[in-house]
């Protein structure tokens, strides 16, 4: 019995000897949770063994905790490794995306400096070669366009100058022949020819002055300008319009833009003058409006004349393109350039046969 008790204590087992259902002897204890096993000793007695599972359960829990800890460490390591690999792989892609955005914004010389290998590295090197070639190609193209533009301007300028030279030469040749022949009407002929020469010389001066202005247009000196007040001051110059022409202003107050007042005055004077000339033979209505949107300050000059033919609309702002006799074709080109220098634009509206509308669109001052 003593050995029985020692064994029960060491194994944390409760041993009970039963006669039927009556305990005869018992030794040891078993901490829960437990498992019960009955061993019959013939028909007279039964030994009931109650095994404690506390140690086994604690061992199982220890193994489970160790497993979970290892799993957590492994998962954390895998996540960190994935982040590192992902970062290593996506950095070149992000740099390429940023480089493409800069190129789209006009920074054609943008280069991607991030290090990369494999196919991504080859893509980075190809991108850098592309931007270098793009910049060089763009510079060559812009230089060619500038040369072509100035060649066209020179051709048109030569044509404009050649036109007045012809009547000047003819008038002088006529005078020279009359003087040599001692023609009795030489004083009258001289007076007539001198008038023609002076008129053509004035025309040459206007051509040269406008070309000089177009070629050396000063940078605008920006300051807050109330467009309603500016339009009112320009219209004051036309307080007495030609017969048959009515001027109807609609000027919203408080429309302010940062602009060069003198240059905008030049644009408005030119547009109002063009509108009056378009209605010189038929008369009509000249409307000048000043209005605003959330972002823009707008001045509109609209006439009820014949309008701009469809075939001329694409070229209306080109230098030296004109449909007027004696016109230089620089007025609208200069006006359009002034608006561009202000960060705005000059727009043409209206339908052919129903008048023309020119809109000065400028960024509105805050």
Secondary structure, 3 states (H helix, E strand, C coil): CHHHHHHHHHCCEEEEEEECCEEEEEECCCCCCEEEEEEEECCCEEEEEEEECHHHHHHHHHHHHHHHHHHHHHHHHHHHHHHHHHHHHHHHHHHHHHHHHHHHCCCCCCCCCCCCCHHHHHHHHHHHHHHHHHHHHHHHHHHHHHHHHHHHHHHHHHHHHHHHHHHHHHHHHHHHHHHHCCCCCHHHHHHHHHHHHHHHHHHHHHHHHHHHHHHCCCCCCCEEEEHHHHHHHHHHHHCCCCCCEEEEEEECCCCEEEECHHHHHHHHHHHHHHHHHHCCCCCEEEEEEEEECCCEEEEEEEECCCCCCHHHHCCCCCCCCCCCCCCCCCHHHHHHHHHHHCCCEEEEECCCCCCCEEEEEEEECC
